Amino acid sequence: MILDEILKNLGMMINEFAPFLILGFFISGVLSVYLTVEIVQKYLGSDSVFSVFLASLLGVPLPLCSCGVIPVSAYLSKHGASKGSVTSFLISTPQTGVDSIFITYAMLGPLFAIYRPIIAFISGIFGGSLVYFSDDRKNENVDVECEDDCCNDDSKSKIYNILNYGFVKLPMDIAGPLVFGLILSSFIMVFVPSNYFNMVGSGILGMIIMLLVGLPTYVCATASVPIAFALNSSGFSMGAVLVFLMTGPATNITTMSVIYKILGRKNLLIYLFSIIICSIGFGVLFDLMFPGLSVVDNNYSVNHILSNNLKIVLSFSLIIILLNSLRIKYFANSKISNSLDSNLLYIDGMTCNHCVDSVQKSLSKINGIENININLSDGKLTYNSSINIEKNVAEVILSLGYKIKN
């Protein structure tokens, strides 16, 4: 039956990548504690071309989506980072991350898992360098010592922060898109015959198709992997799949509008040009180096490392983690926010838990504000204040690159 085939594909994919994704969650939690925004800013504050290199390097392992990276980039720009380094960070960071690298290894093979972050790194340097050398106005911001706690809460233990970010906050960001990607992939594998797109999926034509699909679409780096797996199974070359994996996570309408606001029209065009050129160029290069390679050729498994019983346990653990994240995201926050009936605003543009943290911690710096609560699903912001600070609240929200709904 068709339903049995869909469920079989779902189970197969979850069983293969669950061990790697759980490990990726843990390492991402460690990075969230020890690789803070302040540390990134420390090395990106200088107005030199070397900061472009460092921005791309530091951005590769960070598990931030294309919208989650926006408030971090706004912070870096505000605190002295050059436009070149900010662009480099904006390009390399959303394309990959520790969690997406591990799931790429599990589903697309070790070769692709190595190639993907390298290309993200190179494309970040390419785009950042173009902005750096073409920008007539060097960074006018003054590097100041920041007192904001943008990434983690030092009032709790590091172990708590690692586990909370890795297994609660990060899964909240990717659970919905990942589940959607898995279901979509299963449907593609069942209803689209193998190699159905072989005639159009190879060469430049296939890459242009993936470019047109990926540029306006929002899909995080981790959730894009199951879709890429199904696309390759249906006939798109690995080079064409790479185009989708680069453009899907790095570009979407919301991100581009905010980049326009932060960096200007010229640098936005450079940003898009860099991603398009690098994705097509490195997609062609991959197909030339490894002609005809597909996911079916990656006949490897973690069975030689983990027992099948342990893989099943980890698969159920991952399902529990994702379900808990969906519960918190769509139910727990709604109950809390509805209990407050004081000042009310609706924020437009938040797409992940990092966006919520950035807004909440920035608002907490305003004198006279308390009981801040933000619901990610509908953008609802409620807070209590003894004085009229609505203008200050609006200014903070707009400075982070978000909009206020009417």
Secondary structure per residue as TSV (DSSP state, phi and psi in degrees):
chain	resnum	aa	ss	phi	psi
A	1	M	-	360.0	154.1
A	2	I	H	-63.7	-42.7
A	3	L	H	-61.3	-39.2
A	4	D	H	-62.7	-39.9
A	5	E	H	-66.1	-41.3
A	6	I	H	-62.4	-47.0
A	7	L	H	-65.3	-35.7
A	8	K	H	-63.8	-44.0
A	9	N	H	-64.9	-40.7
A	10	L	H	-60.2	-48.1
A	11	G	H	-62.4	-39.9
A	12	M	H	-62.2	-46.7
A	13	M	H	-66.6	-44.6
A	14	I	H	-63.2	-41.4
A	15	N	H	-63.3	-33.5
A	16	E	H	-79.3	-40.1
A	17	F	H	-99.7	-9.0
A	18	A	H	-55.4	-47.9
A	19	P	H	-59.7	-39.6
A	20	F	H	-72.9	-39.5
A	21	L	H	-69.2	-39.4
A	22	I	H	-63.1	-42.3
A	23	L	H	-62.8	-40.1
A	24	G	H	-63.6	-38.5
A	25	F	H	-59.2	-44.8
A	26	F	H	-64.7	-46.6
A	27	I	H	-64.3	-36.6
A	28	S	H	-62.2	-38.9
A	29	G	H	-62.2	-40.6
A	30	V	H	-62.8	-43.8
A	31	L	H	-63.7	-36.2
A	32	S	H	-64.3	-26.7
A	33	V	H	-87.7	-42.2
A	34	Y	H	-99.6	-19.5
A	35	L	S	-112.1	74.7
A	36	T	-	-81.6	168.9
A	37	V	H	-60.7	-36.1
A	38	E	H	-63.9	-38.3
A	39	I	H	-67.7	-42.6
A	40	V	H	-59.8	-46.0
A	41	Q	H	-62.2	-34.9
A	42	K	H	-57.8	-37.7
A	43	Y	H	-94.5	-8.9
A	44	L	H	-107.0	-0.8
A	45	G	-	-72.2	-23.9
A	46	S	S	-76.0	144.4
A	47	D	-	-91.1	72.8
A	48	S	S	-140.4	158.9
A	49	V	H	-66.7	-23.5
A	50	F	H	-64.8	-29.7
A	51	S	H	-65.6	-27.7
A	52	V	H	-64.6	-43.5
A	53	F	H	-61.5	-47.3
A	54	L	H	-65.7	-37.1
A	55	A	H	-61.4	-43.9
A	56	S	H	-67.9	-40.2
A	57	L	H	-64.5	-45.1
A	58	L	H	-71.3	-27.1
A	59	G	H	-75.9	-27.8
A	60	V	T	-58.2	-48.1
A	61	P	T	-81.0	-13.9
A	62	L	-	-71.3	130.8
A	63	P	-	-86.5	67.3
A	64	L	-	-116.8	137.0
A	65	C	-	-80.6	178.1
A	66	S	T	-66.1	-26.4
A	67	C	T	-91.6	-33.1
A	68	G	T	-65.6	-26.3
A	69	V	H	-77.2	-16.4
A	70	I	H	-62.7	-52.6
A	71	P	H	-62.6	-33.1
A	72	V	H	-65.5	-42.1
A	73	S	H	-66.3	-39.0
A	74	A	H	-62.6	-40.1
A	75	Y	H	-61.9	-47.0
A	76	L	H	-62.8	-42.7
A	77	S	H	-62.6	-40.0
A	78	K	H	-67.0	-29.9
A	79	H	T	-106.4	28.4
A	80	G	T	107.9	-7.0
A	81	A	-	-70.1	141.4
A	82	S	-	-71.3	160.5
A	83	K	H	-61.8	-34.0
A	84	G	H	-64.1	-45.9
A	85	S	H	-69.7	-36.3
A	86	V	H	-63.5	-42.8
A	87	T	H	-63.0	-43.6
A	88	S	H	-58.4	-43.6
A	89	F	H	-65.7	-40.4
A	90	L	H	-65.0	-31.6
A	91	I	H	-81.7	-47.7
A	92	S	H	-77.3	-36.0
A	93	T	H	-64.0	-53.2
A	94	P	H	-71.7	-16.9
A	95	Q	H	-68.7	-26.7
A	96	T	-	-153.5	-175.2
A	97	G	-	170.3	165.8
A	98	V	H	-58.1	-44.4
A	99	D	H	-64.4	-40.7
A	100	S	H	-71.9	-30.8
A	101	I	H	-63.6	-43.4
A	102	F	H	-67.6	-41.3
A	103	I	H	-71.8	-28.9
A	104	T	H	-64.3	-42.1
A	105	Y	H	-60.0	-42.7
A	106	A	H	-69.2	-35.4
A	107	M	H	-106.4	-30.9
A	108	L	H	-113.6	-5.2
A	109	G	-	102.3	157.8
A	110	P	H	-64.4	-33.8
A	111	L	H	-61.2	-47.3
A	112	F	H	-69.6	-32.7
A	113	A	H	-66.5	-27.2
A	114	I	H	-84.2	-43.5
A	115	Y	H	-64.4	-40.6
A	116	R	H	-61.9	-52.1
A	117	P	H	-67.3	-30.0
A	118	I	H	-63.6	-43.2
A	119	I	H	-68.6	-37.1
A	120	A	H	-60.5	-41.5
A	121	F	H	-63.8	-47.7
A	122	I	H	-66.2	-42.1
A	123	S	H	-65.6	-34.4
A	124	G	H	-63.2	-44.3
A	125	I	H	-63.8	-41.9
A	126	F	H	-60.8	-53.1
A	127	G	H	-66.5	-42.3
A	128	G	H	-63.4	-38.3
A	129	S	H	-67.4	-39.8
A	130	L	H	-60.4	-42.6
A	131	V	H	-66.8	-43.4
A	132	Y	H	-59.8	-47.0
A	133	F	H	-81.8	-16.7
A	134	S	H	-98.3	-8.4
A	135	D	-	-82.7	115.1
A	136	D	S	-72.2	-29.2
A	137	R	S	-103.4	110.4
A	138	K	-	-69.4	163.9
A	139	N	-	-56.8	125.3
A	140	E	-	-96.4	-6.1
A	141	N	-	-70.8	147.6
A	142	V	-	-97.2	129.3
A	143	D	-	-70.4	120.8
A	144	V	-	-124.6	158.7
A	145	E	-	-76.0	122.7
A	146	C	-	-90.0	140.8
A	147	E	-	-111.8	5.3
A	148	D	-	-78.4	142.6
A	149	D	-	-101.0	75.9
A	150	C	-	-78.2	-26.0
A	151	C	S	-105.7	-40.0
A	152	N	-	-142.1	171.1
A	153	D	-	-108.0	105.6
A	154	D	T	-72.2	-8.2
A	155	S	T	-72.1	-15.4
A	156	K	S	-111.7	164.6
A	157	S	-	-68.3	156.7
A	158	K	H	-63.7	-37.0
A	159	I	H	-61.5	-43.8
A	160	Y	H	-60.8	-46.5
A	161	N	H	-63.3	-38.8
A	162	I	H	-63.1	-49.1
A	163	L	H	-70.2	-37.8
A	164	N	H	-66.3	-43.2
A	165	Y	I	-72.1	-46.8
A	166	G	I	-67.8	-36.3
A	167	F	I	-115.6	1.4
A	168	V	I	-126.9	-61.2
A	169	K	I	-68.6	-48.5
A	170	L	H	-64.4	-46.0
A	171	P	H	-59.9	-30.5
A	172	M	H	-60.2	-34.4
A	173	D	H	-73.5	-35.8
A	174	I	H	-109.1	-9.1
A	175	A	H	-58.5	-51.7
A	176	G	H	-60.2	-55.5
A	177	P	H	-60.7	-35.8
A	178	L	H	-66.8	-45.0
A	179	V	H	-62.0	-43.4
A	180	F	H	-61.3	-43.5
A	181	G	H	-63.1	-40.0
A	182	L	H	-64.9	-45.1
A	183	I	H	-65.0	-44.8
A	184	L	H	-61.0	-41.6
A	185	S	H	-62.5	-42.3
A	186	S	H	-63.3	-41.2
A	187	F	H	-64.4	-42.3
A	188	I	H	-61.3	-43.4
A	189	M	H	-67.6	-27.9
A	190	V	H	-86.2	-45.1
A	191	F	H	-93.9	-19.7
A	192	V	S	-104.9	116.8
A	193	P	-	-59.5	151.1
A	194	S	T	-58.2	134.2
A	195	N	T	63.2	23.4
A	196	Y	T	-61.6	-35.9
A	197	F	T	-96.9	24.1
A	198	N	H	-61.3	-33.6
A	199	M	H	-71.3	-34.1
A	200	V	H	-109.4	-10.5
A	201	G	H	-85.9	-8.7
A	202	S	S	-103.8	155.2
A	203	G	H	73.6	-163.0
A	204	I	H	-63.4	-36.4
A	205	L	H	-60.6	-46.1
A	206	G	H	-62.3	-37.2
A	207	M	H	-70.1	-37.2
A	208	I	H	-65.1	-40.2
A	209	I	H	-60.9	-46.2
A	210	M	H	-65.2	-32.6
A	211	L	H	-65.6	-45.0
A	212	L	H	-67.1	-30.4
A	213	V	H	-76.9	-41.5
A	214	G	H	-79.4	-34.5
A	215	L	T	-59.3	-50.7
A	216	P	T	-87.0	-8.3
A	217	T	-	-89.0	139.8
A	218	Y	-	-97.2	117.8
A	219	V	-	-150.2	128.5
A	220	C	-	-72.8	163.7
A	221	A	T	-60.1	-37.8
A	222	T	T	-74.2	-46.3
A	223	A	T	-68.5	-20.6
A	224	S	H	-73.5	-20.2
A	225	V	H	-67.4	-47.9
A	226	P	H	-59.3	-36.7
A	227	I	H	-65.4	-41.8
A	228	A	H	-62.2	-38.8
A	229	F	H	-58.1	-47.0
A	230	A	H	-69.0	-38.2
A	231	L	H	-62.4	-41.9
A	232	N	H	-66.9	-38.4
A	233	S	H	-63.8	-28.7
A	234	S	T	-89.8	0.7
A	235	G	T	125.3	-8.1
A	236	F	-	-77.9	137.6
A	237	S	-	-68.4	163.6
A	238	M	H	-64.6	-31.4
A	239	G	H	-66.1	-41.2
A	240	A	H	-66.3	-38.7
A	241	V	H	-62.0	-38.4
A	242	L	H	-61.1	-38.6
A	243	V	H	-59.0	-44.4
A	244	F	H	-64.5	-41.9
A	245	L	H	-67.0	-25.6
A	246	M	H	-86.1	-46.3
A	247	T	H	-79.4	-37.1
A	248	G	H	-57.8	-54.6
A	249	P	H	-72.1	-28.9
A	250	A	H	-90.0	-17.1
A	251	T	-	-135.2	141.5
A	252	N	-	-163.5	169.7
A	253	I	H	-60.8	-44.3
A	254	T	H	-62.9	-46.5
A	255	T	H	-60.2	-44.5
A	256	M	H	-66.2	-34.4
A	257	S	H	-67.8	-36.2
A	258	V	H	-73.6	-38.2
A	259	I	H	-61.9	-38.0
A	260	Y	H	-59.1	-40.3
A	261	K	H	-70.2	-40.4
A	262	I	H	-79.7	-44.2
A	263	L	H	-109.5	-17.1
A	264	G	-	97.8	165.9
A	265	R	H	-64.9	-44.2
A	266	K	H	-60.8	-44.3
A	267	N	H	-72.7	-27.9
A	268	L	H	-65.0	-42.6
A	269	L	H	-63.9	-38.9
A	270	I	H	-64.0	-41.3
A	271	Y	H	-57.1	-49.9
A	272	L	H	-67.4	-42.5
A	273	F	H	-58.4	-43.8
A	274	S	H	-62.8	-45.2
A	275	I	H	-66.0	-42.2
A	276	I	H	-64.9	-48.5
A	277	I	H	-63.2	-45.8
A	278	C	H	-68.1	-40.6
A	279	S	H	-65.2	-46.5
A	280	I	H	-65.6	-47.0
A	281	G	H	-61.5	-47.9
A	282	F	H	-77.7	-22.0
A	283	G	H	-67.6	-44.9
A	284	V	H	-62.1	-43.7
A	285	L	H	-60.6	-42.1
A	286	F	H	-64.0	-44.3
A	287	D	H	-65.8	-31.8
A	288	L	H	-70.5	-39.4
A	289	M	H	-75.3	-34.6
A	290	F	S	-131.1	68.3
A	291	P	T	-63.8	134.1
A	292	G	T	77.8	1.3
A	293	L	-	-67.3	139.0
A	294	S	-	-143.4	172.4
A	295	V	G	-64.8	-27.9
A	296	V	G	-68.7	-19.7
A	297	D	G	-78.9	-17.7
A	298	N	-	-83.0	64.4
A	299	N	-	-82.1	67.9
A	300	Y	-	-127.8	163.8
A	301	S	-	-155.6	160.8
A	302	V	G	-88.2	8.9
A	303	N	G	-60.6	-29.8
A	304	H	G	-77.0	-10.7
A	305	I	T	-105.1	-44.8
A	306	L	S	-118.9	144.6
A	307	S	-	-71.0	157.4
A	308	N	H	-63.7	-36.4
A	309	N	H	-63.4	-41.0
A	310	L	H	-66.8	-38.3
A	311	K	H	-63.5	-37.4
A	312	I	H	-66.1	-42.0
A	313	V	H	-61.1	-43.1
A	314	L	H	-68.0	-33.7
A	315	S	H	-64.2	-45.5
A	316	F	H	-65.4	-35.2
A	317	S	H	-63.4	-42.3
A	318	L	H	-64.0	-41.4
A	319	I	H	-61.2	-41.5
A	320	I	H	-63.7	-42.6
A	321	I	H	-60.3	-45.6
A	322	L	H	-67.9	-41.9
A	323	L	H	-64.5	-40.2
A	324	N	H	-63.8	-39.6
A	325	S	H	-64.8	-41.4
A	326	L	H	-65.7	-37.1
A	327	R	H	-62.2	-47.0
A	328	I	I	-65.0	-43.3
A	329	K	I	-67.0	-42.1
A	330	Y	I	-104.9	-9.3
A	331	F	I	-125.2	-49.8
A	332	A	I	-63.0	-45.5
A	333	N	H	-64.6	-35.0
A	334	S	H	-64.8	-39.2
A	335	K	H	-67.4	-39.7
A	336	I	H	-68.1	-46.6
A	337	S	H	-67.1	-32.4
A	338	N	H	-72.2	-16.0
A	339	S	T	-79.1	-10.1
A	340	L	-	-105.4	135.5
A	341	D	-	-131.9	28.4
A	342	S	S	-88.3	-124.9
A	343	N	E	-70.8	139.2
A	344	L	E	-136.1	131.4
A	345	L	E	-139.8	159.5
A	346	Y	E	-121.4	124.3
A	347	I	E	-98.6	133.9
A	348	D	E	-109.4	132.2
A	349	G	S	115.9	-9.5
A	350	M	-	-78.9	129.8
A	351	T	-	-126.5	-6.8
A	352	C	S	-147.7	170.5
A	353	N	H	-66.1	-28.6
A	354	H	H	-66.0	-35.2
A	355	C	H	-60.0	-44.7
A	356	V	H	-61.8	-45.5
A	357	D	H	-60.9	-41.7
A	358	S	H	-62.9	-45.0
A	359	V	H	-66.8	-45.3
A	360	Q	H	-64.0	-43.0
A	361	K	H	-73.6	-30.9
A	362	S	H	-70.1	-40.8
A	363	L	H	-67.6	-31.4
A	364	S	T	-65.4	-15.6
A	365	K	T	-79.8	-11.6
A	366	I	S	-78.6	129.7
A	367	N	T	-67.0	133.5
A	368	G	T	94.0	1.0
A	369	I	E	-105.7	142.9
A	370	E	E	-154.9	169.2
A	371	N	E	53.8	46.4
A	372	I	E	-74.7	130.4
A	373	N	E	-141.3	133.1
A	374	I	E	-126.9	130.8
A	375	N	E	-103.7	113.7
A	376	L	T	-63.6	-37.4
A	377	S	T	-63.0	-36.1
A	378	D	T	-121.9	2.8
A	379	G	T	74.9	14.2
A	380	K	E	-74.3	124.8
A	381	L	E	-113.9	125.6
A	382	T	E	-126.1	144.6
A	383	Y	E	-157.8	159.4
A	384	N	E	-108.1	144.2
A	385	S	E	-154.1	144.3
A	386	S	S	-87.3	-13.1
A	387	I	S	-130.0	168.7
A	388	N	-	-81.0	103.5
A	389	I	-	-123.2	20.3
A	390	E	H	-60.5	-36.7
A	391	K	H	-64.5	-42.6
A	392	N	H	-63.9	-40.6
A	393	V	H	-62.8	-44.7
A	394	A	H	-62.6	-40.7
A	395	E	H	-62.9	-41.2
A	396	V	H	-63.9	-45.5
A	397	I	H	-62.3	-44.7
A	398	L	H	-67.7	-34.6
A	399	S	H	-66.8	-23.2
A	400	L	T	-86.6	-1.8
A	401	G	T	97.3	7.2
A	402	Y	-	-99.7	171.5
A	403	K	E	-120.2	161.6
A	404	I	E	-109.3	124.3
A	405	K	-	-73.8	147.0
A	406	N	-	-77.1	360.0
